[in-house]
Every structure is written in structure tokens, then in C-alpha cells.
Amino acid sequence: MDARSTDRDEQREVYRTLDLALRVGEVLLSSGAGTADATATILGVTAAGGLRGCEVDITFTSMAISYQASPDAAPETHIRLVRYRSQDFSRLTEVDRLVRRLARGELTREEASRELARLTSAGPPYPRWSAVLAWGVMAGGATLLLGGGWLITLVAVVTAIVIDLNNRWFSRQRLPAFYQQVAGAFVATAVALVLYAVDAPVKPSLVVAAGIILLLAGIALTGAVQDAITGYYVTAAARSLEAMLLTGGIIAGVSLGLTLGIKLGLNVGIEAQTIQLANLPIMVGSGALMALAFAYASYAPLRALLPIAVIGAAGSLVFTLMTRASFGPAWSTAAAAFAVGLGGYSLGRRTGVPPLVVVVSGTIPLLPGLTIYKGLYELMGLGNLVGIVSLATAVAIGVALASGVILGEYVAQPIRREARRLEDRLAGPRLVGPRRPVRRRTGSRRSRRRTALP
């Protein structure tokens, strides 16, 4: 009887550890983390709970963990579905910190489970109205980045707020994201048609471009490219299909607005954009403002906002200089994204937030909103097949954006290790005390493994 009770207790501990790992993985996947990152984090949680040799299988909408205690025992497989997608960087940051504390032995599994339940059930750290306003500020920064004046910037801010409020209402009504994209893109195009109809002294196309950037910001293209590069082709295909579907919703909404405008005799054209070095401070500042506003709207920790603004400014600076040097939009975007990935990895770690928070926010100024609108206008308004080239350019920019960020993170990892070693060498010899702080160890490895499960 005692042996059976002991077996049941051990099995119960295994269940609790696997459940904690799956709940952590759910938060990561729903926040746009790559499959490789989610897999490594899940295995880190199971290892901290004393379970070695676990196998993890992740698709876009589900996760499975298999654990076999011994070769002659039947394996246990636990499955959890990912039922929601959220852009909550504060929750992602806190869960990442929770896993690191658990791995260092600062928390027991029971404490970690309670803390995770509190984090996932807590509301946003900032008022919702401030997040809505931040989306408007981001759209206003996009119009400034594209050369708009104060009036069109104000219109873009109001339009973005309306789009975000509409999408929030649609979400509460359980309307699929595709139709939300269609509605948001149509609202932006309709505002541009009204501005054109009243002959406002602005560039109406910038409102559409800002609206497209606002809607593109929620598409996790970086995760799709990361999964493809790291060999998780199933999730890469699923993420790519989702990105294509949501982008198709934007195209459908803008096309509907353009078609309606043509029927009414309102042909909202697109003005040629020229990059002048005299406008470089405005463009760099606008990039920083867009990155900061997106991060705030996604509930990033306050301590990360300044580094994110710096990364957004750096990406805009590189993009502007590369474009001015006639490298083309795709290569200019790739170079800027590489700089964002390179700097975002180090700044993210130094500020105590996942690098994903920094790099995703830093790439917002590089989204091809105006290029997408240009292609649609050439196709719908002018009937010119050159629009296909513009849309293909937008696709190339998206791929360059995601792949450049991933390459920057790959390069940043060994650079950061070497920089840490160089810092240790330059610190000089220690005359008293250890060279590095010694982590306190409690007992032998075997006893620590036993005490990892409360």
C-alpha cells in the first residue's frame, strides 16, 4: 500500500511539472515567440522540475510533451491547445523572468505555478485608453516618417484610434481577425477618400499607409521566418499562412476602398517620396517614436521603452542612409533589420526583457505600408501591371525584415559572449575575493534534484 501511494505521489508530481511547462509554453506561443524558443523554455521548466529526457512537439495551435520515467515504463503524453493570441509584452517578460528564477532554484515548482496563474489572470499594466492612444501616436509617427505635415499627422492619429477601437469591439464579438483587417484597411482608405473629396491640403495616401502599418504591426512574420530557419517547417508554414491571410485582409480592405473611390470619381493617387538628408533628424525621431509607441501599446515594461526607442531610431537611420545610397528597398530594409537584431539582443538582455520585445518593436518603422498601397493603387486605380512588381517588392521587404533581424541575433550572441570575456580580462586581477560572485549551492546535485519537486 505504501509503494502504491508513493507511486501515485510521484506520478502526481510529474503531472504538475508537465502542466506548468505547458502553461509556460502557451504564453510564449501566444505572444509570438518562435518554436525553438518555446521548446527550449519548456524543456528548461521540465529539467528544473527534475524530469530529464522529455520530448516536445509543437504545432501552431497545440503543444505536446512526452515523458518516459524508465525504459520499461509507458511514456506519458500531455497536450495543451493554444486558444488565443495576444500582444502583451509585460506578460511575456514576467514569464521569462519566472522561468529563469525557477531554473536558478529561487522558486519551487509550486511557487512558480501560483505565480504563473497570477500573471496570466492579471490585467494589463497600463490603462487601456493609454494603449489605444499609443496606437494613434504610432500611426502619427508613420506619417511623419513618410514626410507628412502636422494636419495629416493629426488625421492619422484619429483614424488609427478609430481603427483600434473598432477592432477591439470586433474582437469582443468574436469576429475573425481577417475581417478585422478588412474593416480597418477600409476605414483608413475611406478617410483618405474623404480628404480627397474635400480637397484638403494634405497627402491622403499617407493616412492609408499609416493604417496599413498599424494593421501590419500585429502580424508575427519574424516568428515564421525564425521557425523556417531553425527547421520547424510545420509551424513556419502555419505562421506564414496566417501572415498571408491577415495581409490579404488588408489588401482586400484597401482594394474595396479604392474601387469605391473610382466609382465615385475619387482617384486617391500616391505622391512620390524622396528622401532628403535634411529630413534625417525627423525620420530618425519618427522611427524612435513609432517603436516606443508600439511597445507601450503592447504593454512592454517601462524600463524597456528607452532602449526600444534607441533601436527604432538606429533602424530608421540605417534604412535612410542605405536608401539614399541607392541600395534598394529590400536591401536597405535587410541592413536596418540586421542592425535592429544586433543591437536589440544585447539591449534586451541588459534591460531584463526578452530580446523579442525589443526587436519586434524596433522593426515597426520598417514595415512596407506605403509600398503595399502603391502596388494596390497601380493595379486598381491605374490598371497597371507594374503594381504586381510593387506588391512583390513589399513581400521582399517583409522577408528581408524578418531574416535580417534573425541574422542580427545570430551574430549578436557570440559577440556578447566575447564582450563579456573581454570585460573580465580588463577588470584586472582580484587581490581579495572571488573573480565572480559565487552562486550558493544547497547540497549535492542529487539532493537538489529531489528538493526541486516540493
C-alpha positions, 0 to 999 in steps of 0.5 A, a space after each residue: 500500500 505504501 509503494 502504491 501511494 508513493 507511486 501515485 505521489 510521484 506520478 502526481 508530481 510529474 503531472 504538475 511539472 508537465 502542466 506548468 511547462 505547458 502553461 509556460 509554453 502557451 504564453 510564449 506561443 501566444 505572444 509570438 515567440 518562435 518554436 525553438 524558443 518555446 521548446 527550449 523554455 519548456 524543456 528548461 521548466 521540465 529539467 528544473 522540475 527534475 524530469 530529464 529526457 522529455 520530448 516536445 512537439 509543437 504545432 501552431 495551435 497545440 503543444 505536446 510533451 512526452 515523458 518516459 520515467 524508465 525504459 520499461 515504463 509507458 511514456 506519458 503524453 500531455 497536450 495543451 491547445 493554444 486558444 488565443 493570441 495576444 500582444 502583451 509584452 509585460 506578460 511575456 517578460 514576467 514569464 521569462 523572468 519566472 522561468 529563469 528564477 525557477 531554473 536558478 532554484 529561487 522558486 519551487 515548482 509550486 511557487 512558480 505555478 501560483 505565480 504563473 496563474 497570477 500573471 496570466 489572470 492579471 490585467 494589463 499594466 497600463 490603462 487601456 485608453 493609454 494603449 489605444 492612444 499609443 496606437 494613434 501616436 504610432 500611426 502619427 509617427 508613420 506619417 511623419 516618417 513618410 514626410 507628412 505635415 502636422 494636419 495629416 499627422 493629426 488625421 492619422 492619429 484619429 483614424 488609427 484610434 478609430 481603427 483600434 477601437 473598432 477592432 477591439 469591439 470586433 474582437 469582443 464579438 468574436 469576429 475573425 481577425 481577417 475581417 478585422 483587417 478588412 474593416 480597418 484597411 477600409 476605414 483608413 482608405 475611406 478617410 483618405 477618400 474623404 480628404 480627397 473629396 474635400 480637397 484638403 491640403 494634405 497627402 491622403 495616401 499617407 493616412 492609408 499607409 499609416 493604417 496599413 502599418 498599424 494593421 501590419 504591426 500585429 502580424 508575427 512574420 519574424 516568428 515564421 521566418 525564425 521557425 523556417 530557419 531553425 527547421 520547424 517547417 510545420 509551424 513556419 508554414 502555419 505562421 506564414 499562412 496566417 501572415 498571408 491571410 491577415 495581409 490579404 485582409 488588408 489588401 482586400 480592405 484597401 482594394 474595396 476602398 479604392 474601387 469605391 473611390 473610382 466609382 465615385 470619381 475619387 482617384 486617391 493617387 500616391 505622391 512620390 517620396 524622396 528622401 532628403 538628408 535634411 529630413 534625417 533628424 525627423 525620420 530618425 525621431 519618427 522611427 524612435 517614436 513609432 517603436 516606443 509607441 508600439 511597445 507601450 501599446 503592447 504593454 512592454 515594461 517601462 524600463 524597456 521603452 528607452 532602449 526600444 526607442 534607441 533601436 527604432 531610431 538606429 533602424 530608421 537611420 540605417 534604412 535612410 542612409 542605405 536608401 539614399 545610397 541607392 541600395 534598394 528597398 529590400 536591401 536597405 530594409 535587410 541592413 536596418 533589420 540586421 542592425 535592429 537584431 544586433 543591437 536589440 539582443 544585447 539591449 534586451 538582455 541588459 534591460 531584463 526583457 526578452 530580446 523579442 520585445 525589443 526587436 519586434 518593436 524596433 522593426 515597426 518603422 520598417 514595415 512596407 505600408 506605403 509600398 503595399 498601397 502603391 502596388 494596390 493603387 497601380 493595379 486598381 486605380 491605374 490598371 497597371 501591371 507594374 503594381 504586381 512588381 510593387 506588391 512583390 517588392 513589399 513581400 521582399 521587404 517583409 522577408 528581408 525584415 524578418 531574416 535580417 533581424 534573425 541574422 542580427 541575433 545570430 551574430 549578436 550572441 557570440 559577440 556578447 559572449 566575447 564582450 563579456 570575456 573581454 570585460 573580465 580580462 580588463 577588470 584586472 586581477 582580484 587581490 581579495 575575493 572571488 573573480 565572480 560572485 559565487 552562486 550558493 549551492 544547497 547540497 549535492 546535485 542529487 539532493 537538489 534534484 529531489 528538493 526541486 519537486 516540493 
